[in-house]
């Protein structure tokens, strides 16, 4: 095991309370008890993509089966790669970017083109743990500019001659094919990625994936028998897509204004996680655990707790419908919650 920076899913935040408050049961709803039509419009399918079709092909199939108007992907996979592919439905697509930006985890077979010792491999894996420079492959869909990516850790699971089985935890946007190529260059013998499977994308893991057949059976049970049980297992609430993000919990009186696009003032904050950092994306949640919006924090968590006034978060993406909470703020023309 080559330990590096702790990946996001291993960070355990603490809750800090600014104003101790309870949510009025008259407003909002438990994300896991939404009516099925609302549930589907704010849902995520954690699909186990098979090898062969493109990510967009399988997303289109899920869209057709469920009858969604649109879908968004929490990161794409090459046709030859299998594994975790979060597919966000309708209103949940606004959160696709945060899943794409979350950490990823892969199981990879790297084939060396020459013979090297175990010690040389271990040294190479250590060197490539941490922040690394990557130039996207020629065949990639993004511009070929040098960029920094983070390899949280690389675990050597097994070796069979020139075949190396690795478990790689990394930041979003890391090219594993390029990583194998660069490791081969460093070792002086060359290497390539033989096989790849993604076992984590942000908060979604291999253990909770469903197949296209699961989606089909769930939809059939719902349409023929009005049985929602399987469909609710296959389609998860959008809130599960932001489990990895630092969270700020809003007072009921602030939710309606945020849904109208207002920025969040510190006076609208009930509690928050201690992982909130200035300039980083955060999830703004209701006290019932509903995802209200995504935004960029203007303050660290301690500053939000200690401040009596000021803007805590710039609202970027509103997820919640605007009619679930009352719109209560003092100055209607002011773009902040008071």
KEMARPA-609337 format. One record per atom (N, C-alpha, C): residue in three letters; x, y, z. Coordinates in steps of 0.2 Angstrom, whole numbers, padded with zeros to 4 digits, always signed. Layout:
BEGIN
ALAXYZ...
//
This chain:
BEGIN
UNK+0004-0006+0000UNK+0000+0000+0000UNK+0004+0006+0000UNK+0003+0011-0005UNK+0006+0017-0005UNK+0002+0023-0003UNK+0002+0024+0004UNK-0003+0029+0006UNK-0001+0036+0004UNK-0006+0040+0002UNK-0005+0047+0000UNK-0010+0052+0004UNK-0013+0056+0001UNK-0018+0061+0004UNK-0024+0057+0005UNK-0027+0058+0010UNK-0034+0055+0012UNK-0039+0056+0007UNK-0042+0051+0004UNK-0047+0053-0001UNK-0054+0056+0002UNK-0058+0059-0002UNK-0064+0063+0001UNK-0068+0058+0005UNK-0069+0052+0003UNK-0074+0047+0006UNK-0071+0044+0013UNK-0065+0046+0014UNK-0063+0044+0021UNK-0062+0049+0026UNK-0064+0055+0024UNK-0064+0061+0029UNK-0071+0061+0032UNK-0071+0061+0039UNK-0077+0061+0043UNK-0078+0068+0046UNK-0082+0072+0043UNK-0083+0078+0046UNK-0087+0079+0053UNK-0086+0084+0056UNK-0090+0085+0062UNK-0095+0091+0061UNK-0101+0090+0065UNK-0106+0095+0064UNK-0105+0101+0069UNK-0105+0107+0067UNK-0105+0113+0071UNK-0111+0117+0071UNK-0114+0119+0077UNK-0120+0122+0077UNK-0120+0129+0078UNK-0123+0133+0074UNK-0123+0140+0075UNK-0130+0142+0078UNK-0135+0140+0076UNK-0142+0141+0079UNK-0146+0134+0079UNK-0147+0132+0085UNK-0150+0126+0086UNK-0158+0127+0084UNK-0160+0123+0079UNK-0167+0124+0077UNK-0170+0118+0074UNK-0176+0117+0074UNK-0180+0112+0071UNK-0184+0114+0065UNK-0185+0109+0061UNK-0188+0111+0054UNK-0196+0110+0056UNK-0200+0115+0053UNK-0207+0114+0053UNK-0209+0109+0049UNK-0213+0104+0051UNK-0216+0098+0047UNK-0220+0100+0042UNK-0223+0107+0042UNK-0227+0109+0037UNK-0224+0110+0030UNK-0217+0111+0030UNK-0213+0112+0024UNK-0209+0107+0022UNK-0208+0106+0016UNK-0203+0101+0014UNK-0205+0094+0014UNK-0200+0089+0014UNK-0202+0082+0014UNK-0196+0078+0015UNK-0196+0072+0018UNK-0191+0068+0018UNK-0189+0065+0011UNK-0182+0066+0010UNK-0180+0064+0003UNK-0182+0057+0001UNK-0182+0053+0006UNK-0184+0046+0005UNK-0191+0044+0005UNK-0196+0049+0006UNK-0203+0048+0006UNK-0206+0052+0001UNK-0203+0055-0004UNK-0206+0059-0010UNK-0211+0054-0014UNK-0216+0058-0016UNK-0220+0054-0021UNK-0216+0052-0027UNK-0218+0046-0030UNK-0214+0043-0035UNK-0212+0047-0041UNK-0217+0052-0043UNK-0215+0056-0048UNK-0210+0061-0047UNK-0210+0064-0041UNK-0205+0068-0038UNK-0198+0065-0037UNK-0199+0059-0035UNK-0193+0055-0033UNK-0189+0053-0040UNK-0193+0052-0045UNK-0189+0050-0052UNK-0186+0057-0055UNK-0189+0062-0054UNK-0186+0069-0056UNK-0180+0071-0052UNK-0179+0068-0046UNK-0174+0070-0042UNK-0170+0064-0040UNK-0169+0060-0045UNK-0166+0053-0044UNK-0159+0052-0047UNK-0156+0047-0045UNK-0149+0045-0047UNK-0149+0037-0048UNK-0147+0035-0054UNK-0146+0028-0055UNK-0139+0026-0055UNK-0137+0022-0050UNK-0130+0020-0049UNK-0129+0014-0054UNK-0127+0015-0060UNK-0127+0009-0065UNK-0121+0006-0065UNK-0121-0001-0066UNK-0115-0005-0067UNK-0114-0005-0075UNK-0110-0001-0077UNK-0109-0001-0085UNK-0106-0007-0087UNK-0108-0010-0092UNK-0105-0016-0095UNK-0100-0014-0100UNK-0095-0018-0101UNK-0090-0017-0107UNK-0094-0017-0114UNK-0092-0013-0118UNK-0095-0013-0125UNK-0098-0006-0127UNK-0104-0005-0124UNK-0107+0001-0126UNK-0104+0008-0123UNK-0105+0013-0126UNK-0103+0020-0123UNK-0107+0022-0117UNK-0104+0026-0113UNK-0108+0029-0107UNK-0114+0032-0109UNK-0114+0036-0115UNK-0120+0039-0117UNK-0125+0034-0120UNK-0123+0029-0123UNK-0128+0023-0125UNK-0132+0021-0119UNK-0129+0019-0113UNK-0132+0016-0108UNK-0136+0022-0104UNK-0134+0028-0104UNK-0138+0033-0101UNK-0144+0034-0105UNK-0144+0034-0112UNK-0150+0034-0116UNK-0155+0029-0115UNK-0152+0023-0114UNK-0157+0017-0112UNK-0160+0018-0106UNK-0157+0020-0101UNK-0160+0022-0094UNK-0165+0027-0095UNK-0163+0032-0098UNK-0168+0038-0100UNK-0175+0035-0103UNK-0174+0031-0108UNK-0180+0028-0111UNK-0184+0024-0107UNK-0181+0019-0103UNK-0184+0015-0099UNK-0188+0018-0093UNK-0185+0024-0090UNK-0188+0027-0085UNK-0193+0032-0087UNK-0192+0035-0093UNK-0196+0040-0096UNK-0194+0047-0094UNK-0187+0048-0093UNK-0185+0054-0090UNK-0184+0059-0096UNK-0185+0065-0095UNK-0184+0070-0100UNK-0176+0071-0102UNK-0172+0071-0097UNK-0165+0071-0098UNK-0161+0068-0093UNK-0155+0066-0095UNK-0150+0063-0090UNK-0143+0066-0090UNK-0140+0066-0085UNK-0133+0068-0084UNK-0129+0063-0081UNK-0122+0063-0083UNK-0117+0058-0081UNK-0113+0060-0076UNK-0112+0056-0071UNK-0107+0058-0066UNK-0100+0056-0068UNK-0098+0058-0074UNK-0091+0055-0077UNK-0092+0050-0082UNK-0089+0050-0087UNK-0090+0045-0092UNK-0084+0039-0092UNK-0086+0033-0095UNK-0081+0028-0095UNK-0081+0026-0103UNK-0075+0024-0105UNK-0073+0022-0111UNK-0077+0015-0113UNK-0079+0014-0119UNK-0083+0008-0120UNK-0080+0001-0118UNK-0073+0001-0117UNK-0070-0005-0115UNK-0069-0006-0107UNK-0072+0000-0104UNK-0071+0000-0097UNK-0078-0001-0094UNK-0078-0005-0088UNK-0084-0006-0085UNK-0084-0003-0078UNK-0090-0003-0075UNK-0091-0001-0068UNK-0095+0005-0066UNK-0094+0008-0061UNK-0099+0013-0058UNK-0100+0019-0063UNK-0106+0020-0065UNK-0108+0025-0069UNK-0114+0029-0066UNK-0114+0034-0062UNK-0120+0037-0059UNK-0123+0041-0065UNK-0130+0040-0066UNK-0134+0043-0071UNK-0139+0047-0067UNK-0139+0054-0068UNK-0144+0058-0064UNK-0150+0060-0069UNK-0156+0060-0066UNK-0162+0061-0070UNK-0165+0068-0069UNK-0167+0071-0074UNK-0171+0077-0074UNK-0168+0082-0070UNK-0171+0084-0065UNK-0169+0090-0060UNK-0162+0088-0057UNK-0161+0082-0056UNK-0155+0080-0052UNK-0149+0081-0057UNK-0150+0082-0063UNK-0144+0083-0068UNK-0140+0089-0066UNK-0143+0094-0062UNK-0140+0100-0060UNK-0134+0098-0056UNK-0134+0092-0053UNK-0128+0090-0048UNK-0123+0086-0051UNK-0124+0085-0058UNK-0119+0080-0061UNK-0112+0082-0060UNK-0111+0089-0061UNK-0104+0091-0060UNK-0100+0089-0054UNK-0104+0089-0048UNK-0101+0088-0042UNK-0099+0081-0041UNK-0103+0076-0045UNK-0101+0069-0045UNK-0095+0068-0049UNK-0095+0072-0055UNK-0089+0071-0059UNK-0083+0074-0056UNK-0083+0079-0051UNK-0078+0081-0048UNK-0076+0078-0042UNK-0080+0073-0040UNK-0078+0069-0034UNK-0072+0064-0035UNK-0070+0061-0030UNK-0064+0056-0031UNK-0067+0050-0034UNK-0062+0046-0037UNK-0063+0040-0041UNK-0059+0035-0038UNK-0061+0028-0039UNK-0057+0023-0037UNK-0058+0017-0043UNK-0052+0014-0045UNK-0052+0009-0050UNK-0048+0003-0048UNK-0050-0002-0051UNK-0046-0008-0051UNK-0043-0009-0058UNK-0036-0010-0059UNK-0033-0009-0065UNK-0028-0015-0066UNK-0028-0018-0072UNK-0023-0022-0074UNK-0018-0019-0078UNK-0012-0018-0076UNK-0006-0014-0079UNK-0001-0020-0082UNK+0000-0020-0088UNK+0005-0024-0091UNK+0012-0021-0093UNK+0017-0023-0089UNK+0024-0021-0091UNK+0026-0024-0097UNK+0031-0020-0101UNK+0033-0022-0107UNK+0040-0025-0106UNK+0042-0026-0100UNK+0049-0029-0098UNK+0049-0031-0091UNK+0055-0034-0089UNK+0055-0036-0082UNK+0058-0031-0077UNK+0055-0030-0071UNK+0057-0026-0066UNK+0056-0030-0060UNK+0060-0028-0054UNK+0059-0031-0048UNK+0053-0028-0044UNK+0051-0031-0039UNK+0046-0029-0034UNK+0048-0022-0031UNK+0054-0022-0029UNK+0056-0015-0026UNK+0055-0009-0031UNK+0057-0011-0037UNK+0057-0005-0042UNK+0049-0003-0044UNK+0045-0008-0044UNK+0038-0007-0044UNK+0035-0003-0038UNK+0037-0005-0032UNK+0035-0001-0026UNK+0037+0006-0026UNK+0044+0007-0028UNK+0046+0014-0029UNK+0043+0018-0034UNK+0041+0015-0039UNK+0037+0019-0044UNK+0030+0021-0042UNK+0027+0016-0039UNK+0020+0018-0036UNK+0020+0023-0031UNK+0026+0023-0027UNK+0026+0028-0022UNK+0027+0035-0025UNK+0032+0035-0030UNK+0033+0041-0034UNK+0027+0044-0037UNK+0022+0040-0039UNK+0016+0042-0043UNK+0010+0043-0038UNK+0011+0043-0032UNK+0006+0045-0027UNK+0007+0052-0024UNK+0001+0055-0024UNK+0001+0062-0022UNK-0001+0066-0029UNK+0001+0073-0029UNK+0000+0077-0035UNK+0004+0075-0040UNK+0002+0074-0046UNK+0006+0072-0052UNK+0003+0077-0058UNK+0008+0078-0063UNK+0006+0081-0069UNK+0003+0076-0074UNK-0002+0078-0078UNK-0004+0073-0083UNK-0006+0077-0089UNK-0004+0075-0095UNK-0006+0077-0101UNK-0011+0073-0104UNK-0018+0075-0105UNK-0023+0070-0108UNK-0020+0067-0114UNK-0023+0060-0115UNK-0021+0057-0121UNK-0024+0060-0127UNK-0020+0059-0133UNK-0022+0062-0139UNK-0030+0060-0141UNK-0032+0054-0139UNK-0039+0052-0141UNK-0044+0055-0136UNK-0042+0059-0131UNK-0047+0061-0126UNK-0051+0067-0129UNK-0057+0068-0125UNK-0062+0073-0128UNK-0060+0080-0125UNK-0055+0081-0121UNK-0053+0087-0118UNK-0047+0090-0121UNK-0046+0097-0120UNK-0040+0100-0123UNK-0033+0097-0120UNK-0028+0096-0124UNK-0022+0093-0122UNK-0018+0098-0118UNK-0019+0100-0112UNK-0015+0105-0108UNK-0013+0101-0102UNK-0007+0103-0100UNK-0004+0100-0094UNK-0008+0102-0088UNK-0010+0097-0084UNK-0014+0098-0078UNK-0012+0094-0072UNK-0014+0096-0066UNK-0012+0093-0060UNK-0018+0088-0058UNK-0016+0082-0056UNK-0021+0077-0054UNK-0018+0074-0047UNK-0023+0072-0043UNK-0021+0069-0036UNK-0022+0062-0036UNK-0016+0058-0035UNK-0017+0051-0034UNK-0017+0050-0026UNK-0023+0048-0023UNK-0023+0048-0016UNK-0019+0042-0013UNK-0020+0036-0017UNK-0016+0030-0015UNK-0016+0025-0020UNK-0011+0021-0021UNK-0011+0015-0025UNK-0009+0009-0021UNK-0013+0004-0022UNK-0012-0002-0018UNK-0011-0008-0023UNK-0005-0011-0023UNK-0003-0017-0027UNK-0007-0023-0024UNK-0012-0025-0027UNK-0016-0031-0025UNK-0013-0038-0027UNK-0010-0038-0032UNK-0007-0045-0035UNK-0002-0043-0040UNK+0003-0048-0041UNK+0007-0048-0047UNK+0008-0055-0050UNK+0008-0055-0056UNK+0009-0061-0060UNK+0014-0060-0066UNK+0020-0060-0064UNK+0025-0058-0069UNK+0025-0051-0071UNK+0023-0050-0078UNK+0022-0043-0080UNK+0016-0040-0079UNK+0011-0044-0077UNK+0004-0041-0075UNK+0004-0039-0068UNK+0002-0033-0067UNK+0001-0030-0061UNK-0006-0028-0059UNK-0009-0030-0054UNK-0016-0028-0052UNK-0016-0023-0047UNK-0019-0017-0049UNK-0018-0011-0044UNK-0025-0009-0042UNK-0026-0006-0036UNK-0032-0002-0034UNK-0029+0005-0033UNK-0032+0009-0037UNK-0030+0016-0038UNK-0036+0021-0035UNK-0034+0025-0031UNK-0039+0030-0028UNK-0036+0037-0031UNK-0040+0041-0034UNK-0038+0047-0037UNK-0043+0052-0038UNK-0041+0058-0040UNK-0046+0064-0040UNK-0049+0063-0047UNK-0055+0066-0048UNK-0059+0066-0054UNK-0055+0069-0060UNK-0055+0066-0066UNK-0052+0068-0072UNK-0045+0065-0073UNK-0043+0060-0069UNK-0037+0057-0069UNK-0037+0052-0075UNK-0033+0051-0079UNK-0033+0046-0084UNK-0028+0040-0082UNK-0031+0035-0081UNK-0028+0029-0078UNK-0023+0026-0084UNK-0026+0026-0090UNK-0022+0024-0096UNK-0015+0028-0096UNK-0016+0034-0095UNK-0010+0038-0095UNK-0005+0037-0089UNK-0008+0036-0084UNK-0004+0034-0078UNK+0000+0028-0079UNK-0003+0023-0081UNK+0000+0017-0083UNK+0006+0018-0088UNK+0005+0022-0093UNK+0010+0023-0098UNK+0016+0027-0095UNK+0014+0032-0090UNK+0019+0036-0087UNK+0023+0031-0082UNK+0020+0027-0079UNK+0024+0022-0074UNK+0029+0018-0078UNK+0026+0016-0084UNK+0031+0012-0088UNK+0037+0016-0090UNK+0036+0022-0092UNK+0041+0026-0094UNK+0046+0027-0088UNK+0044+0028-0082UNK+0048+0029-0077UNK+0052+0022-0075UNK+0049+0017-0076UNK+0053+0010-0075UNK+0057+0009-0081UNK+0057+0012-0086UNK+0061+0011-0092UNK+0060+0005-0096UNK+0054+0002-0095UNK+0052-0004-0099UNK+0046-0003-0103UNK+0042+0002-0101UNK+0036+0003-0105UNK+0030-0001-0101UNK+0024+0002-0102UNK+0018-0002-0099UNK+0012+0001-0102UNK+0007-0003-0102UNK+0000+0000-0104UNK-0005-0003-0100UNK-0011+0000-0100UNK-0017-0002-0096UNK-0020-0008-0100UNK-0020-0014-0097UNK-0023-0020-0100UNK-0031-0020-0099UNK-0033-0019-0093UNK-0040-0019-0091UNK-0042-0014-0086UNK-0048-0011-0086UNK-0050-0006-0080UNK-0057-0007-0078UNK-0058-0006-0072UNK-0065-0006-0069UNK-0065-0001-0064UNK-0070+0003-0065UNK-0071+0009-0059UNK-0076+0006-0054UNK-0073+0006-0048UNK-0077+0004-0042UNK-0080+0009-0037UNK-0078+0016-0039UNK-0081+0021-0035UNK-0081+0027-0040UNK-0086+0031-0039UNK-0087+0038-0042UNK-0090+0043-0037UNK-0086+0047-0034UNK-0089+0051-0029UNK-0091+0047-0023UNK-0098+0048-0021UNK-0101+0044-0016UNK-0103+0037-0018UNK-0103+0036-0024UNK-0106+0030-0027UNK-0101+0024-0028UNK-0103+0018-0025UNK-0098+0013-0025UNK-0101+0007-0029UNK-0096+0002-0030UNK-0098-0004-0034UNK-0103-0008-0030UNK-0103-0008-0024UNK-0107-0012-0020UNK-0115-0011-0021UNK-0116-0004-0022UNK-0123-0002-0023UNK-0125-0001-0030UNK-0122-0004-0035UNK-0123-0003-0042UNK-0129-0007-0044UNK-0133-0005-0049UNK-0138-0009-0052UNK-0137-0010-0060UNK-0140-0016-0063UNK-0139-0017-0070UNK-0144-0014-0074UNK-0143-0014-0080UNK-0149-0012-0085UNK-0155-0016-0084UNK-0154-0023-0083UNK-0159-0028-0082UNK-0163-0026-0075UNK-0159-0024-0070UNK-0163-0022-0064UNK-0167-0016-0065UNK-0165-0011-0069UNK-0169-0005-0071UNK-0175-0007-0074UNK-0174-0012-0079UNK-0180-0014-0083UNK-0185-0017-0079UNK-0183-0022-0074UNK-0188-0025-0070UNK-0191-0021-0065UNK-0188-0016-0063UNK-0191-0011-0058UNK-0196-0007-0061UNK-0195-0005-0067UNK-0200-0001-0071UNK-0206-0005-0073UNK-0205-0011-0075UNK-0210-0016-0077UNK-0215-0017-0071UNK-0212-0018-0065UNK-0216-0019-0059UNK-0220-0013-0057UNK-0217-0007-0058UNK-0221-0001-0057UNK-0226+0000-0062UNK-0225-0001-0068UNK-0230+0001-0073UNK-0236-0004-0073UNK-0234-0011-0072UNK-0239-0016-0072UNK-0243-0017-0066UNK-0240-0016-0060UNK-0243-0017-0054UNK-0243-0011-0049UNK-0240-0006-0051UNK-0239+0000-0047UNK-0235-0001-0041UNK-0231-0006-0041UNK-0226-0008-0036UNK-0220-0003-0036UNK-0219+0001-0031UNK-0213+0006-0032UNK-0207+0003-0028UNK-0207-0003-0025UNK-0202-0005-0021UNK-0195-0006-0025UNK-0195-0009-0030UNK-0189-0010-0034UNK-0187-0004-0037UNK-0192+0000-0039UNK-0190+0007-0043UNK-0186+0011-0038UNK-0188+0011-0031UNK-0185+0016-0026UNK-0178+0013-0024UNK-0177+0006-0025UNK-0170+0004-0024UNK-0166+0005-0030UNK-0168+0005-0036UNK-0164+0007-0042UNK-0163+0014-0043UNK-0168+0018-0041UNK-0167+0026-0042UNK-0166+0028-0035UNK-0161+0031-0033UNK-0159+0034-0027UNK-0160+0042-0027UNK-0162+0044-0021UNK-0163+0052-0020UNK-0156+0056-0022UNK-0157+0061-0025UNK-0152+0065-0027UNK-0147+0067-0021UNK-0150+0067-0015UNK-0146+0069-0009UNK-0140+0064-0009UNK-0140+0058-0011UNK-0135+0053-0011UNK-0129+0055-0016UNK-0130+0059-0020UNK-0125+0062-0025UNK-0121+0067-0022UNK-0122+0070-0016UNK-0118+0075-0013UNK-0116+0073-0006UNK-0116+0066-0004UNK-0114+0064+0002UNK-0106+0066+0003UNK-0102+0066-0002UNK-0095+0068-0001UNK-0094+0075+0000UNK-0099+0080-0001UNK-0098+0087-0001UNK-0099+0090+0006UNK-0095+0095+0008UNK-0096+0098+0014UNK-0103+0101+0014UNK-0107+0101+0020UNK-0114+0103+0020UNK-0115+0109+0025UNK-0120+0113+0022UNK-0122+0118+0027UNK-0130+0117+0027UNK-0132+0117+0033UNK-0139+0116+0034UNK-0143+0123+0036UNK-0148+0124+0032UNK-0152+0130+0032UNK-0157+0131+0037UNK-0159+0136+0040UNK-0165+0138+0044UNK-0171+0137+0039UNK-0176+0135+0041UNK-0182+0135+0036UNK-0183+0142+0033UNK-0182+0147+0037UNK-0184+0154+0034UNK-0179+0156+0029UNK-0173+0152+0028UNK-0169+0154+0022UNK-0170+0150+0016UNK-0173+0144+0017UNK-0173+0139+0011UNK-0177+0143+0005UNK-0183+0146+0006UNK-0186+0149+0001UNK-0183+0154-0003UNK-0179+0158+0000UNK-0175+0163-0003UNK-0169+0160-0007UNK-0166+0155-0005UNK-0161+0151-0009UNK-0164+0148-0015UNK-0170+0146-0014UNK-0173+0143-0020UNK-0174+0148-0026UNK-0175+0154-0024UNK-0176+0160-0028UNK-0169+0163-0031UNK-0164+0159-0029UNK-0157+0162-0032UNK-0153+0166-0027UNK-0156+0168-0021UNK-0152+0172-0016UNK-0146+0169-0014UNK-0141+0173-0012UNK-0135+0170-0009UNK-0137+0169-0002UNK-0133+0165+0002UNK-0134+0163+0009UNK-0130+0168+0013UNK-0133+0171+0018UNK-0130+0175+0023UNK-0129+0171+0029UNK-0124+0172+0033UNK-0123+0168+0039UNK-0129+0168+0044UNK-0134+0173+0044UNK-0139+0172+0048UNK-0145+0167+0046UNK-0144+0164+0040UNK-0148+0159+0038UNK-0145+0152+0039UNK-0140+0152+0043UNK-0136+0145+0044UNK-0138+0142+0051UNK-0141+0136+0051UNK-0142+0133+0057UNK-0136+0129+0060UNK-0133+0125+0055UNK-0127+0121+0057UNK-0123+0119+0051UNK-0117+0117+0051UNK-0113+0115+0046UNK-0108+0110+0048UNK-0105+0107+0043UNK-0099+0103+0044UNK-0092+0107+0044UNK-0088+0104+0048UNK-0082+0108+0049UNK-0077+0107+0043UNK-0079+0104+0038UNK-0075+0103+0032UNK-0076+0109+0027UNK-0081+0113+0028UNK-0082+0119+0024UNK-0076+0124+0023UNK-0074+0125+0017UNK-0068+0129+0016UNK-0070+0135+0011UNK-0067+0140+0012UNK-0068+0146+0008UNK-0066+0144+0000UNK-0070+0146-0004UNK-0068+0145-0011UNK-0070+0138-0014UNK-0073+0134-0010UNK-0074+0127-0012UNK-0082+0126-0012UNK-0084+0121-0016UNK-0091+0120-0017UNK-0094+0117-0011UNK-0100+0118-0009UNK-0104+0116-0003UNK-0111+0114-0006UNK-0114+0109-0002UNK-0121+0108-0003UNK-0125+0111+0003UNK-0130+0115+0001UNK-0134+0118+0005UNK-0140+0114+0006UNK-0142+0112+0012UNK-0147+0107+0014UNK-0152+0110+0019UNK-0158+0107+0018UNK-0163+0109+0023UNK-0162+0105+0029UNK-0165+0107+0035UNK-0164+0103+0041UNK-0168+0096+0041UNK-0172+0095+0035UNK-0174+0088+0034UNK-0170+0084+0030UNK-0164+0086+0028UNK-0159+0083+0024UNK-0160+0083+0016UNK-0165+0088+0014UNK-0166+0089+0007UNK-0160+0093+0004UNK-0158+0092-0002UNK-0153+0096-0006UNK-0157+0102-0008UNK-0155+0108-0006UNK-0158+0114-0008UNK-0154+0117-0014UNK-0148+0118-0014UNK-0144+0121-0019UNK-0136+0119-0018UNK-0132+0121-0023UNK-0125+0120-0023UNK-0122+0127-0023UNK-0117+0128-0020UNK-0114+0135-0020UNK-0106+0135-0018UNK-0103+0141-0019UNK-0096+0142-0017UNK-0096+0145-0011UNK-0093+0143-0006UNK-0092+0146+0001UNK-0087+0152+0001UNK-0090+0157+0004UNK-0085+0163+0005UNK-0081+0163+0011UNK-0083+0158+0015UNK-0080+0158+0022UNK-0078+0151+0024UNK-0073+0150+0028UNK-0072+0143+0031UNK-0077+0142+0037UNK-0078+0136+0039UNK-0083+0134+0044UNK-0083+0138+0050UNK-0077+0139+0053UNK-0076+0143+0059UNK-0078+0150+0058UNK-0077+0153+0053UNK-0079+0160+0051UNK-0086+0161+0051UNK-0090+0156+0048UNK-0097+0156+0047UNK-0100+0156+0054UNK-0097+0151+0059UNK-0100+0151+0065UNK-0099+0157+0069UNK-0093+0160+0069UNK-0092+0166+0073UNK-0094+0173+0070UNK-0096+0173+0064UNK-0098+0179+0061UNK-0106+0181+0062UNK-0107+0187+0063UNK-0114+0190+0065UNK-0117+0192+0058UNK-0114+0193+0053UNK-0117+0196+0047UNK-0112+0194+0041UNK-0114+0195+0035UNK-0110+0193+0029UNK-0113+0188+0025UNK-0110+0187+0019UNK-0112+0182+0015UNK-0108+0175+0016UNK-0111+0170+0017UNK-0108+0164+0018UNK-0106+0160+0012UNK-0111+0160+0007UNK-0111+0156+0001UNK-0114+0159-0005UNK-0110+0159-0010UNK-0113+0161-0017UNK-0117+0156-0020UNK-0123+0156-0021UNK-0127+0151-0024UNK-0126+0150-0031UNK-0124+0144-0033UNK-0123+0143-0040UNK-0128+0139-0044UNK-0131+0133-0041UNK-0136+0129-0044UNK-0141+0127-0039UNK-0147+0129-0041UNK-0153+0128-0036UNK-0156+0121-0039UNK-0157+0117-0034UNK-0160+0110-0035UNK-0167+0109-0033UNK-0169+0112-0028UNK-0175+0111-0025UNK-0181+0116-0028UNK-0187+0113-0029UNK-0192+0117-0032UNK-0194+0123-0027UNK-0196+0129-0029UNK-0197+0135-0025UNK-0203+0135-0021UNK-0207+0130-0022UNK-0214+0131-0018UNK-0214+0126-0012UNK-0209+0123-0010UNK-0209+0119-0004UNK-0208+0123+0003UNK-0205+0128+0003UNK-0204+0132+0009UNK-0206+0140+0007UNK-0208+0143+0013UNK-0211+0150+0012UNK-0205+0155+0010UNK-0206+0160+0006UNK-0200+0165+0004UNK-0200+0170+0010UNK-0196+0170+0014UNK-0196+0174+0020UNK-0189+0178+0020UNK-0189+0184+0018UNK-0182+0188+0019UNK-0184+0195+0020UNK-0180+0199+0023UNK-0182+0206+0024UNK-0182+0211+0018UNK-0177+0210+0014UNK-0176+0215+0009UNK-0177+0211+0002UNK-0182+0211-0001UNK-0183+0207-0007UNK-0179+0209-0013UNK-0176+0215-0013UNK-0171+0217-0018UNK-0164+0215-0017UNK-0163+0212-0011UNK-0156+0211-0009UNK-0155+0203-0010UNK-0149+0202-0014UNK-0148+0195-0015UNK-0144+0191-0010UNK-0147+0191-0004UNK-0145+0187+0001UNK-0150+0186+0006UNK-0149+0181+0010UNK-0154+0179+0015UNK-0153+0183+0022UNK-0158+0186+0024UNK-0158+0190+0030UNK-0161+0186+0036
//
